[in-house]
Amino acid sequence: MAFVPDALVAAAWVLPDEEAVLADIALDRLGGETVMVPGVFWHELRNLLLSAERRGRIDENHADASMARLRRLPIHRADDADDRVVMALARVHRLTAYDASYLALAIHEGCALASLDRRLNEAAVAEGVTPFS
């Protein structure tokens, strides 16, 4: 089944001090399933890596190598969702527009959402999105 991973899941793939079973499962399934992300995914990843670098968790080389490694993964960027849909989901579930874009994509594509964010997972359940497992 296709799935949409959020940036926190992908960050767990490359940050040495992050561990998440869900992220490991998603990484294992990358080659065999269609993986789609909204455009904001790449911006969020760059920001997460820069933040980790600034906090001394990783160095510049690790951050740059991580982005390069992530770009080589079979992840497809989907077209941006309708602004009204993203904003409506954000309003109803009190999500950021960034998080709502992952949810909108999962709804539009009829696929699972892989997230480490509690609020986003609760919103996905409320919207009838298939849980990632």
Backbone bond lengths (Angstrom), bond angles and torsions (degrees), N, CA, C in turn:
res aa  C-N    CA-C-N  psi(-1)  N-CA   C-N-CA  omega(-1)  CA-C   N-CA-C  phi
1 M - - - 1.446 - - 1.531 109.52 -
2 A 1.295 116.75 141.05 1.461 121.86 177.44 1.524 109.44 -67.75
3 F 1.333 115.88 154.66 1.457 119.17 176.28 1.526 111.08 -149.51
4 V 1.331 113.49 162.47 1.456 122.97 179.04 1.528 107.03 -117.32
5 P 1.343 118.57 111.00 1.462 119.94 174.75 1.529 109.51 -88.73
6 D 1.316 117.33 144.12 1.461 117.98 174.26 1.528 109.07 -89.84
7 A 1.318 116.10 174.28 1.461 120.83 -175.21 1.524 112.88 -65.67
8 L 1.333 117.42 -29.45 1.464 119.15 178.24 1.525 111.63 -66.05
9 V 1.324 116.67 -36.10 1.459 120.64 176.31 1.528 109.36 -63.62
10 A 1.321 116.63 -48.11 1.469 120.11 -179.01 1.523 111.98 -65.97
11 A 1.326 117.48 -35.06 1.462 120.18 178.07 1.524 110.67 -62.04
12 A 1.319 116.70 -35.70 1.467 120.46 178.63 1.531 111.40 -65.41
13 W 1.324 117.30 -21.14 1.466 120.67 177.79 1.524 111.85 -71.98
14 V 1.330 117.54 -25.83 1.472 119.73 -171.90 1.524 114.95 -121.56
15 L 1.321 118.42 -15.00 1.459 119.54 178.84 1.526 109.27 -89.05
16 P 1.320 117.10 123.77 1.464 120.75 -172.76 1.525 115.25 -63.58
17 D 1.327 117.88 -26.36 1.459 119.73 -177.49 1.526 112.89 -100.37
18 E 1.317 117.32 13.94 1.467 122.12 177.62 1.517 108.87 -107.32
19 E 1.299 116.62 129.51 1.460 121.46 175.94 1.515 108.90 -133.75
20 A 1.313 115.14 130.82 1.459 119.98 178.25 1.527 107.67 -154.15
21 V 1.294 116.29 122.04 1.461 121.58 -179.62 1.526 110.49 -58.12
22 L 1.326 116.81 -42.67 1.462 120.66 179.47 1.529 110.82 -58.78
23 A 1.323 117.31 -41.33 1.464 121.08 178.85 1.528 110.83 -64.96
24 D 1.316 117.11 -39.81 1.468 120.76 177.79 1.523 111.22 -63.09
25 I 1.322 116.67 -41.69 1.463 121.02 178.68 1.529 109.97 -63.57
26 A 1.325 116.37 -44.60 1.468 120.61 179.27 1.529 110.74 -60.97
27 L 1.312 117.30 -43.09 1.464 121.11 179.47 1.522 110.77 -62.63
28 D 1.313 116.87 -41.89 1.463 120.96 178.86 1.523 112.05 -62.75
29 R 1.325 117.20 -29.27 1.465 121.01 -176.21 1.522 113.62 -92.24
30 L 1.324 118.02 -1.31 1.461 121.46 -176.66 1.523 114.22 -56.02
31 G 1.286 118.31 -45.46 1.456 120.61 -176.01 1.509 115.05 -72.13
32 G 1.325 117.29 -26.23 1.447 120.18 -173.32 1.512 115.59 -99.88
33 E 1.320 117.98 -7.16 1.460 121.00 -177.22 1.523 109.99 -133.91
34 T 1.299 115.91 157.36 1.453 120.78 176.57 1.521 109.01 -74.71
35 V 1.314 115.82 128.95 1.454 121.63 -179.76 1.525 107.88 -120.28
36 M 1.327 115.81 122.47 1.461 121.35 -177.56 1.519 109.90 -123.37
37 V 1.323 115.34 145.93 1.461 121.23 177.58 1.525 109.58 -138.04
38 P 1.334 116.19 152.88 1.463 118.87 171.76 1.531 108.90 -76.16
39 G 1.305 116.97 162.44 1.460 120.91 -178.62 1.514 113.84 -57.60
40 V 1.317 117.96 -31.09 1.459 121.78 -178.21 1.534 111.53 -64.62
41 F 1.319 117.60 -20.21 1.469 122.58 179.66 1.532 111.25 -51.21
42 W 1.329 116.76 -48.35 1.470 120.64 -176.03 1.524 111.25 -69.18
43 H 1.327 117.84 -36.67 1.467 120.82 176.62 1.526 110.28 -65.46
44 E 1.313 116.40 -42.63 1.464 119.76 179.06 1.528 111.57 -63.79
45 L 1.320 116.16 -40.51 1.468 118.78 178.70 1.522 111.63 -63.65
46 R 1.325 116.18 -44.48 1.473 118.41 177.75 1.527 109.77 -58.99
47 N 1.320 117.15 -43.04 1.455 120.71 -179.21 1.530 111.51 -65.49
48 L 1.339 117.28 -42.88 1.465 120.54 178.39 1.526 111.43 -60.79
49 L 1.336 116.69 -42.15 1.459 120.28 179.96 1.523 111.71 -69.27
50 L 1.327 117.37 -40.83 1.462 120.04 177.12 1.530 110.98 -64.08
51 S 1.317 117.25 -39.36 1.467 120.67 177.63 1.521 110.96 -63.92
52 A 1.325 116.42 -42.68 1.470 120.26 177.77 1.522 110.90 -63.42
53 E 1.320 116.06 -38.12 1.463 121.04 177.82 1.536 110.38 -64.84
54 R 1.309 116.84 -46.38 1.469 121.18 -178.16 1.526 112.15 -65.50
55 R 1.318 116.49 -28.42 1.474 120.23 178.82 1.520 112.31 -86.67
56 G 1.329 116.77 -1.02 1.456 120.81 178.42 1.514 114.63 81.39
57 R 1.327 117.70 12.46 1.471 120.98 179.07 1.528 110.78 -75.25
58 I 1.327 116.00 -33.47 1.464 122.11 177.74 1.519 107.89 -139.66
59 D 1.329 116.18 166.17 1.460 118.40 175.54 1.533 110.15 -103.13
60 E 1.309 115.42 175.32 1.470 122.16 -176.82 1.532 111.48 -58.07
61 N 1.320 117.04 -41.89 1.472 120.12 179.99 1.519 111.56 -62.17
62 H 1.329 116.21 -41.20 1.470 120.34 179.07 1.527 110.14 -64.65
63 A 1.321 116.79 -42.95 1.468 120.71 -179.92 1.532 110.51 -61.86
64 D 1.310 117.37 -48.26 1.466 120.90 -179.06 1.531 111.86 -65.27
65 A 1.328 116.29 -42.71 1.470 120.19 178.88 1.526 110.80 -65.30
66 S 1.329 116.88 -35.30 1.461 120.64 179.06 1.518 110.90 -65.32
67 M 1.319 117.56 -44.26 1.469 120.02 178.10 1.524 109.99 -61.78
68 A 1.312 117.03 -43.22 1.464 120.30 179.69 1.528 110.64 -62.26
69 R 1.325 116.71 -41.81 1.466 121.61 179.22 1.528 110.68 -64.44
70 L 1.321 116.43 -44.40 1.462 120.51 179.85 1.526 111.68 -64.42
71 R 1.318 117.36 -36.93 1.469 121.20 179.85 1.533 111.98 -65.86
72 R 1.318 116.81 -22.87 1.476 119.92 179.65 1.535 112.96 -84.28
73 L 1.305 117.22 -9.97 1.460 120.56 -179.84 1.532 110.60 -73.67
74 P 1.330 116.96 152.62 1.470 120.45 -179.65 1.536 112.40 -76.95
75 I 1.317 114.21 70.67 1.460 121.89 -179.61 1.517 107.49 -115.05
76 H 1.319 116.33 127.19 1.461 121.39 -177.13 1.521 110.47 -103.05
77 R 1.316 115.62 129.95 1.466 120.71 176.77 1.517 108.54 -83.21
78 A 1.303 115.26 121.68 1.469 120.60 179.15 1.523 109.64 -86.04
79 D 1.310 115.76 160.78 1.453 120.09 173.73 1.515 109.01 -61.98
80 D 1.305 115.87 151.05 1.462 119.75 178.89 1.522 110.43 -63.68
81 A 1.313 114.78 142.32 1.461 121.39 179.44 1.526 109.96 -73.00
82 D 1.286 114.45 162.57 1.455 121.75 176.14 1.527 109.20 -59.44
83 D 1.316 117.36 129.26 1.461 121.73 -178.45 1.526 112.12 -55.87
84 R 1.318 116.26 -40.58 1.471 119.67 -178.61 1.518 111.42 -64.02
85 V 1.326 116.74 -37.68 1.468 120.45 179.59 1.523 110.17 -67.16
86 V 1.329 116.52 -47.03 1.461 120.43 -179.84 1.527 110.63 -60.48
87 M 1.308 116.72 -45.93 1.467 119.90 -178.52 1.524 111.72 -67.32
88 A 1.320 117.08 -37.47 1.470 119.92 177.98 1.525 110.63 -64.24
89 L 1.334 117.01 -44.80 1.463 120.08 178.01 1.523 111.21 -62.98
90 A 1.322 116.58 -40.56 1.469 120.70 178.92 1.525 110.60 -62.76
91 R 1.314 116.08 -40.83 1.468 119.77 -179.50 1.535 111.83 -67.72
92 V 1.316 115.42 -49.23 1.461 120.29 -176.28 1.522 112.07 -62.34
93 H 1.341 116.08 -41.04 1.465 120.16 -173.56 1.531 113.49 -104.58
94 R 1.346 116.10 4.92 1.466 121.00 -179.67 1.521 111.72 55.38
95 L 1.332 114.92 48.35 1.462 122.88 178.56 1.519 109.84 -103.36
96 T 1.315 115.97 161.70 1.459 119.18 167.60 1.531 107.39 -71.55
97 A 1.302 116.73 159.73 1.463 119.98 176.04 1.526 109.69 -62.27
98 Y 1.331 116.83 -32.78 1.464 120.50 178.83 1.526 110.22 -61.23
99 D 1.332 115.90 -51.75 1.463 119.66 -179.65 1.522 111.48 -64.59
100 A 1.319 116.60 -39.38 1.463 119.99 179.25 1.529 111.52 -62.57
101 S 1.326 117.43 -28.06 1.473 119.51 178.87 1.530 111.34 -68.10
102 Y 1.330 118.35 -34.45 1.466 121.21 175.33 1.526 110.14 -66.69
103 L 1.324 115.86 -44.10 1.452 120.98 179.46 1.526 110.89 -63.89
104 A 1.329 117.05 -44.05 1.470 120.78 179.00 1.525 110.84 -59.85
105 L 1.315 117.13 -40.26 1.464 120.54 179.13 1.526 111.23 -66.04
106 A 1.325 117.10 -44.83 1.465 120.30 178.81 1.528 110.91 -61.16
107 I 1.323 116.68 -40.77 1.464 120.57 178.11 1.524 110.02 -65.15
108 H 1.323 116.99 -48.76 1.463 121.76 -177.48 1.524 112.10 -60.25
109 E 1.328 116.21 -40.97 1.468 121.10 -177.13 1.523 112.81 -88.01
110 G 1.329 117.79 -9.22 1.453 120.99 -179.11 1.519 112.49 64.68
111 C 1.324 115.83 39.19 1.464 119.16 -177.25 1.526 111.00 -125.83
112 A 1.300 115.78 175.26 1.459 122.54 -178.16 1.526 110.86 -75.49
113 L 1.321 115.11 156.98 1.456 122.56 176.19 1.521 107.73 -116.08
114 A 1.327 117.28 125.06 1.464 122.28 177.15 1.524 107.65 -105.36
115 S 1.326 116.03 107.86 1.460 120.58 -177.36 1.517 110.37 -138.85
116 L 1.316 115.51 149.66 1.460 122.04 173.43 1.521 110.89 -100.41
117 D 1.331 116.57 3.53 1.454 122.58 -178.03 1.532 110.17 -93.34
118 R 1.317 116.92 119.02 1.461 122.21 -177.26 1.523 112.27 -58.26
119 R 1.312 116.70 -49.19 1.470 120.32 -177.00 1.529 111.00 -63.20
120 L 1.317 117.05 -40.86 1.461 120.41 178.63 1.525 110.66 -65.61
121 N 1.314 117.55 -40.25 1.469 120.56 177.14 1.525 111.41 -64.34
122 E 1.316 117.03 -40.29 1.465 120.03 177.55 1.527 110.94 -63.46
123 A 1.322 116.67 -40.44 1.464 120.82 178.05 1.527 110.45 -64.61
124 A 1.322 116.65 -39.99 1.467 120.69 178.95 1.525 110.74 -61.70
125 V 1.310 117.19 -44.59 1.463 121.48 177.71 1.524 109.76 -60.40
126 A 1.318 117.06 -45.62 1.461 121.61 -179.25 1.519 111.81 -62.33
127 E 1.333 116.89 -29.39 1.466 121.39 -179.88 1.537 112.26 -91.32
128 G 1.324 117.27 2.45 1.456 120.57 177.91 1.511 114.91 77.67
129 V 1.331 116.84 20.16 1.464 121.18 177.97 1.522 108.84 -76.32
130 T 1.305 116.16 137.09 1.461 122.06 179.47 1.519 110.44 -61.44
131 P 1.326 118.11 127.50 1.462 119.95 176.91 1.537 111.01 -65.62
132 F 1.294 116.66 144.29 1.465 121.78 176.37 1.524 108.13 -83.68
133 S 1.323 115.21 129.99 1.474 119.11 176.83 1.504 109.56 -153.45
